[in-house]
Amino acid sequence: MASSTSEQRNPLVPVEYTKGVNGLDKVILRGLRGVSAEMYLYGAHVTSWKNEHKQELLFVSNKAIFKPPKPIRGGISICFPQFDTLGYVGAHGYARNRVWSVDPNPPPLPMTSPTNSYVDLLLKPSEEDLKIWPHSYEFRLRISLGPGGELLLTSRVRNIDSKPFSFTFAYHTYFSVSDVSEVRVEGLETLDYLDNTKNRERFTEQGDAITFEGEVDKVYLSTPSKIAILDHERKRTYVIRKDGLLDAVVWNPWDKKAKALADFGDNEYKHMLCVEAAAIERPITLKPCEEWTGRQEISTVPSSYCSGQLDPQKVLMGN
C-alpha cells in the first residue's frame, strides 16, 4: 500500500501532503526519532503508525479497498454520527466515507506543546448528508504525534444548528498483534458489557483479563480512562488513554466472519484486535453552539513476562 511518492519523502519535514493508493490525498506526520503516522483525507482515516524501529503498530488489511465509497479496512476510522446499525444513518455512520478538508483555521497549539507534527482536518455536512442526518455541525479532528511517539486524536464536534442533536461515536482502532489468542486486554475486568454476538444482551466481565478464543464483539460500559493491550510474543503493551469517551469496544471477527468479509483476509483476524474508545450507551447531546471534545492517545511500552502473565503494573498504575 505504498504511496506513489514514497521515494521523494523528506524525513526532515514534520508534515507532508502527498498522494497515496489510487491517487487519494494523504498526509504524513514525522515525529522524533523516526516515529511516523499517515492518514488519508478520505475518511480522515489513519492508516499507519510506526515506532522508532519502523515497526507498524496498526493493522490494515492486505485486501483493504482504497476506493470511495468503501471505507478502508483497518487503521483508525471515525465512527460518526452513529456507531451502531440500529438507526437510519447506517453502520458506523458516514464520516469515514467522506473526504475531509485540511482545516484552514485550526485552534492554536498550547505554548508548551513539544511537537509541530500535527494536522487538523474538518468535516461539515453536505446537502446530501443533511438528507441522511438533518443536523448542522462542524467536526474538527486533530491528529498529532507526541514527544514520546504517542499518537493523539482529538475530536471537536460543534452544534451550529438551531436545535439540539445527539450522536454516538468511536475511534475504530485496529491494533497489530502477533497472535490474538496470546493477547490480553486489561482494565475492563468486572465491568458490564453489551454482547453484540448475543443481541446486545448485558453481562458482567468475570475474568481477570480479556483473552480471545473466538469471535468477540462487546461494548464495555463506564470504562476507566486507561486500557492496556498486552502482547506477550512482541513483549509490547499498547496503552490507550481516553477522555470524553465512557465506553470501549473490543472486537475480533475470528475465522468465520473474517471469511465473509470481502476486504479482509481469511486468516488476518489472528494478527489484529480492535479496542476502541467510544461513546455508545449514552449518546452525546449538544445544544445549539455547544461543543464536545473526545480524545484518544495511544502509546506503547515494553512489557515483561512473569508467572504466565504480562506484568501490567507500570502500565495501568503509571501516569
C-alpha positions in Angstrom: 0.0 0.0 0.0 3.0 2.3 -0.5 2.5 5.9 -1.7 3.3 6.7 -5.2 5.6 9.5 -4.0 7.3 7.4 -1.3 10.7 7.8 -2.9 10.6 11.6 -2.6 9.8 11.8 1.1 11.8 14.3 3.1 12.4 12.9 6.6 13.1 16.5 7.9 9.6 17.7 7.0 7.2 17.2 10.0 4.1 17.3 7.8 3.9 16.3 4.2 0.9 16.4 1.8 1.2 13.7 -0.8 -0.8 11.1 -2.8 -1.5 7.6 -1.6 -3.1 4.5 -3.0 -5.3 5.1 -6.1 -4.2 8.8 -6.0 -6.1 9.6 -2.8 -4.8 12.6 -0.9 -2.7 11.6 2.1 -0.8 13.3 5.0 2.4 12.0 6.5 3.4 13.1 10.0 7.0 12.6 11.2 8.0 12.9 14.9 11.1 12.5 16.9 13.4 9.5 16.5 11.8 8.4 13.2 8.3 7.9 14.5 5.6 8.5 11.8 1.9 8.3 11.1 -0.1 8.5 7.8 -3.7 9.4 7.2 -6.0 9.8 4.2 -8.3 12.8 3.8 -10.8 10.2 2.7 -12.5 9.4 6.0 -9.8 11.2 8.0 -8.5 7.7 8.2 -5.2 6.9 9.9 -3.6 4.0 8.0 -0.1 3.8 9.6 1.6 4.5 12.9 5.2 3.4 13.2 7.6 3.5 16.1 11.3 4.5 16.1 12.2 1.0 14.9 9.9 1.4 11.8 7.6 -1.3 13.2 4.0 -0.9 12.1 1.7 -0.7 15.1 -1.7 -0.5 13.4 -3.3 -3.3 11.3 -4.6 -2.6 7.8 -5.9 -5.5 5.8 -4.0 -6.6 2.7 -7.4 -6.6 1.0 -8.4 -3.1 2.1 -10.2 -1.2 -0.7 -8.8 2.3 -1.1 -11.7 3.4 -3.3 -14.7 5.5 -2.2 -17.4 4.9 -1.1 -15.9 1.8 0.5 -14.4 2.5 4.0 -10.7 1.5 4.5 -10.4 -1.8 6.4 -8.1 -1.2 9.3 -6.1 1.6 10.9 -8.2 4.1 12.7 -11.6 5.3 11.3 -14.1 7.8 12.7 -17.5 6.4 13.6 -19.9 9.4 13.5 -22.7 10.4 13.9 -23.7 6.8 14.7 -21.8 3.7 15.8 -24.5 1.1 15.7 -26.6 -0.3 12.9 -29.8 0.4 14.7 -30.6 3.8 13.2 -31.0 5.2 9.7 -27.5 6.6 9.3 -26.0 3.2 8.7 -23.3 1.1 10.4 -20.6 3.3 11.9 -22.1 6.5 10.4 -20.8 8.3 7.3 -17.8 10.3 8.4 -15.5 7.5 7.3 -16.9 7.7 3.8 -16.4 11.4 3.3 -13.5 13.4 2.0 -12.4 15.8 4.8 -10.6 19.0 4.2 -7.5 20.4 5.9 -8.8 22.9 8.5 -7.8 26.5 7.3 -8.3 27.9 10.8 -7.1 25.4 13.3 -7.1 26.1 17.1 -3.7 27.1 18.3 -1.3 24.7 19.9 -0.5 25.2 23.6 2.6 27.4 24.1 4.2 24.4 25.9 3.5 21.9 23.1 6.7 20.0 22.2 5.5 18.9 18.7 4.8 20.5 15.4 3.9 17.3 13.7 0.2 17.5 13.5 -2.7 18.1 11.1 -6.2 19.5 11.6 -9.0 18.1 9.5 -12.5 19.5 9.1 -15.8 17.9 8.1 -19.1 19.8 7.5 -22.3 18.1 6.3 -23.1 18.4 2.6 -26.7 18.8 1.3 -26.8 15.0 0.8 -25.5 14.4 4.3 -28.3 16.6 5.7 -30.9 14.4 4.0 -29.4 11.4 5.9 -28.9 13.1 9.2 -30.6 16.6 9.3 -28.2 18.4 11.7 -25.6 21.1 11.0 -22.2 20.8 12.7 -18.5 21.3 12.4 -16.3 18.4 13.2 -12.6 19.2 13.8 -10.1 16.4 14.1 -6.5 17.0 15.2 -4.1 14.1 14.6 -0.6 14.6 16.2 2.5 12.8 17.3 3.6 13.4 20.8 7.2 13.7 22.0 7.3 10.0 23.1 6.0 8.7 19.8 2.4 8.5 21.0 -0.4 9.0 18.5 -3.1 11.5 19.6 -6.5 12.1 18.1 -8.7 14.9 19.4 -12.2 15.4 18.0 -14.3 18.5 18.5 -17.9 18.5 17.4 -19.8 21.8 17.5 -23.5 22.2 17.0 -24.1 25.0 14.6 -27.8 24.1 14.2 -30.8 25.8 15.7 -31.9 22.7 17.7 -30.2 20.1 19.8 -28.9 16.8 18.4 -27.5 13.6 19.7 -24.8 11.3 18.3 -22.7 8.2 19.1 -19.1 7.9 18.3 -16.0 5.7 18.3 -12.3 5.7 17.3 -12.4 2.4 15.4 -8.8 1.4 16.1 -7.2 -1.8 14.7 -4.0 -2.8 16.6 -1.4 -5.0 15.1 -0.7 -8.0 17.3 1.5 -11.1 17.0 -1.3 -13.7 17.7 -4.6 -12.6 19.1 -5.0 -15.9 21.0 -1.9 -14.9 23.1 -3.1 -11.3 23.8 -4.7 -10.0 27.0 -6.7 -6.8 27.5 -6.6 -5.4 31.0 -8.5 -2.6 32.6 -12.0 -3.8 31.7 -12.4 -6.6 34.2 -15.5 -6.7 36.4 -17.3 -4.2 34.1 -20.7 -4.6 32.4 -20.8 -5.0 28.7 -23.3 -5.4 25.8 -22.6 -8.5 23.7 -23.3 -7.9 20.1 -23.0 -11.6 19.3 -26.0 -12.2 21.7 -28.4 -9.5 20.6 -26.8 -6.8 22.8 -27.6 -8.8 26.0 -25.9 -7.3 29.1 -23.3 -9.3 31.0 -20.6 -8.6 33.6 -17.0 -9.5 32.8 -15.8 -12.3 35.0 -12.2 -12.9 34.1 -9.1 -11.1 35.5 -8.4 -10.0 31.9 -10.0 -10.4 28.5 -8.5 -13.2 26.3 -9.5 -14.5 22.9 -10.6 -17.9 21.8 -13.4 -17.0 19.3 -15.4 -14.1 18.0 -15.7 -11.1 20.3 -17.9 -8.1 19.8 -18.5 -6.3 23.1 -19.3 -2.8 24.2 -17.9 -2.2 27.7 -19.7 0.4 29.7 -18.4 3.1 32.1 -14.8 2.2 31.4 -11.7 3.7 33.0 -9.6 6.3 31.2 -6.7 3.8 30.6 -6.8 0.4 29.0 -3.8 -1.9 28.2 -3.3 -4.5 25.4 -0.6 -6.9 26.4 1.2 -8.8 23.5 3.4 -11.5 25.0 5.3 -12.5 21.9 6.3 -9.0 21.0 6.9 -8.0 24.6 4.9 -4.9 23.8 2.0 -3.2 25.6 -0.3 -0.8 24.0 -1.7 1.8 26.3 -5.0 3.6 25.4 -5.8 6.8 27.3 -9.1 8.4 26.6 -11.2 11.5 27.6 -14.8 12.2 27.0 -15.5 8.7 25.9 -17.0 6.5 28.6 -17.3 3.2 26.6 -14.8 0.8 25.0 -15.5 -1.6 22.1 -13.5 -4.9 21.9 -13.8 -6.7 18.5 -12.3 -9.6 16.6 -14.3 -11.3 13.9 -12.5 -14.7 14.2 -12.4 -17.2 11.3 -16.0 -17.5 10.1 -16.8 -13.8 10.0 -13.3 -13.0 8.5 -14.0 -15.3 5.6 -17.3 -13.5 5.0 -15.6 -10.1 4.7 -14.6 -9.3 1.1 -12.0 -6.7 2.2 -10.4 -8.9 4.9 -8.0 -11.8 4.5 -9.2 -15.2 5.8 -6.5 -15.5 8.4 -5.8 -11.9 9.1 -8.0 -12.0 12.3 -5.1 -13.7 14.0 -3.0 -10.5 13.7 -5.4 -7.8 14.7 -7.5 -6.6 17.6 -9.9 -3.7 17.8 -10.1 -1.8 21.1 -12.0 1.4 20.6 -12.6 4.5 22.7 -16.3 5.2 22.3 -19.5 6.8 23.4 -22.3 4.4 22.6 -24.6 3.6 25.6 -25.4 7.2 26.4 -25.4 9.4 23.2 -23.8 12.8 23.4 -26.3 15.6 23.2 -25.3 19.1 22.1 -27.4 22.2 22.4 -27.0 24.9 19.8 -23.5 26.4 19.9 -22.3 23.7 22.3 -19.1 21.7 21.6 -18.0 18.3 22.6 -14.4 17.1 22.8 -13.3 13.4 22.7 -9.7 12.4 22.9 -7.7 9.2 22.4 -4.0 8.8 23.0 -2.2 5.5 22.2 1.3 4.7 23.1 3.5 1.6 23.6 5.7 0.5 26.4 7.9 -2.6 26.8 6.3 -5.3 28.8 7.9 -8.2 30.8 6.6 -11.8 31.1 6.4 -13.3 34.6 4.4 -16.2 36.1 2.5 -16.8 32.9 1.2 -13.2 32.6 2.5 -10.0 31.3 3.0 -7.6 34.1 0.7 -4.6 33.6 1.6 -2.8 36.8 3.6 0.1 35.4 1.1 0.5 32.6 -2.2 0.7 34.4 -0.8 2.2 37.6 1.5 4.7 36.0 0.8 8.2 34.9 
